[in-house]
Amino acid sequence: MSDLQTPATRPANPRFSSGPCAKIPAYSLDMLADAPLGRSHRAAVGKAKLKRAIDQTREILGVPADYRIGIVPGSDTGAVEMAMWSLLGARPVEMLAWESFGEGWVTDVVKQLKLDAKVTKAPYGEVVDFATVDFDKDVVFTWNGTTSGVRVPNGDAIPADRAGLTICDATSAAFAMELPWDKLDVVTFSWQKVLGGEGAHGMLILSPRAVERLESYVPAWPLPKIFRLTAKGKLIEGIFQGETINTPSMLAVEDYLVALDWAQSIGGLKGLVARAEANARVVAEFVAQNDWIANLAVRPEIASTTSVCLKFTDPRITDGAAFAKGVAKRLESQGVALDVGAYRDAPPGLRIWCGSTVETADVAALMPWIDWAFRAEIAALQAA
Ligand SMILES: Cc1ncc(COP(=O)(O)O)c(C=O)c1O
């Protein structure tokens, strides 16, 4: 049993949850001291903070100057729903899904909006082949499938001269992966993912073509105030300058600003992408060295660099779900990895968040613990 000794080193931060994700390194609540609490978000100080959040987002992500960026209610879900409810129905729709969140958007479009959409799915571990997609339709998809650890490799298959709009849920991709802005008409994300911000608010980014649709098309269904982006047939420009539809949390805004400053301090998008890639590489190397564990993504070019999903492949395992749960529980009870069980709808396994706020040394320190927990679980299985 000597090989079941626990590893000598522990991750300094055991937070590998895929959302809300680890806060920025050296985070402290003191960093939020400048939040204008108890003040109106429409006072100059509040508006300036909201505007800065938009401007810094644009700068770091390289969002084109003619794209609008708005802060909206309801986190990423709110942003995606606003986009779908406001834009869809004008032309045929194709929905792409390869994991749980993409499937959620399919449900909303088919069952709630009752649109006769084409639905194209790929199983967990795979991605839809974009070469087969008709981009003259409006196409809705998730850039990084957080629950399968599978991402779109690039936007090359999306035609520049498409007639439809591309609506992309990029919540677990934005800030950690390059996004081809010219191929994307709507991009959404939430603060609680790659920058380790807070839930509650979503970011809605619109191309000029998406704005054109908003100003020329009125959906057949009613839109609640919380979803409305136009008034009298015109875009409400204020939303994209920090005049939010309703009251935002200025504490969450301050927290996002702190994260944006940190992002800039480490080299902006380049630095953020490099950190996530370095983290995912540590996991990939560990997986390559061990024949009892594999990446859920079937090919490296579609493997996520943020929500890295792993499955156990040891033939001695009879109940995959129970085994994976056992491993995650051991890691949690040792305090070395919190919230790393696979998502409830995904195949059993582990999901290790490798986004930019996670330190590579912590990912490296976690790997021997996964080895330890696997062996301990196998030993328990054999003793039973
Ligand atoms: C791909 C994807 N879409 C949507 C969501 C929902 O995000 P939120 O809870 O911020 O609305 C998540 C959250 O994990 C996600 O990973």
The ligand as a Tripos MOL2 file, in Angstrom:
@<TRIPOS>MOLECULE
LIG
   16    16     1     0     0
SMALL
NO_CHARGES

@<TRIPOS>ATOM
      1 C1        -21.2760   27.1190  -22.5280 C.3       1 LIG1
      2 C2        -22.0910   27.7190  -21.4380 C.ar      1 LIG1
      3 N1        -23.1910   28.4090  -21.7400 N.ar      1 LIG1
      4 C3        -23.9480   28.9760  -20.7860 C.ar      1 LIG1
      5 C4        -23.6310   28.8690  -19.4600 C.ar      1 LIG1
      6 C5        -24.5020   29.5190  -18.4390 C.3       1 LIG1
      7 O1        -23.8050   30.5900  -17.9480 O.3       1 LIG1
      8 P1        -24.4410   31.5380  -16.8240 P.3       1 LIG1
      9 O2        -24.7380   30.6570  -15.6650 O.co2     1 LIG1
     10 O3        -23.3400   32.5140  -16.5650 O.co2     1 LIG1
     11 O4        -25.6470   32.1540  -17.4060 O.co2     1 LIG1
     12 C6        -22.5000   28.1510  -19.0850 C.ar      1 LIG1
     13 C7        -22.1590   27.9990  -17.6540 C.2       1 LIG1
     14 O5        -21.3890   27.1720  -17.2610 O.2       1 LIG1
     15 C8        -21.7070   27.5740  -20.0970 C.ar      1 LIG1
     16 O6        -20.6180   26.9030  -19.7680 O.3       1 LIG1
@<TRIPOS>BOND
     1     1     2 1
     2     2     3 ar
     3     2    15 ar
     4     3     4 ar
     5     4     5 ar
     6     5     6 1
     7     5    12 ar
     8     6     7 1
     9     7     8 1
    10     8     9 2
    11     8    10 1
    12     8    11 1
    13    12    13 1
    14    12    15 ar
    15    13    14 2
    16    15    16 1
@<TRIPOS>SUBSTRUCTURE
     1 LIG1         1 GROUP 0 **** ****
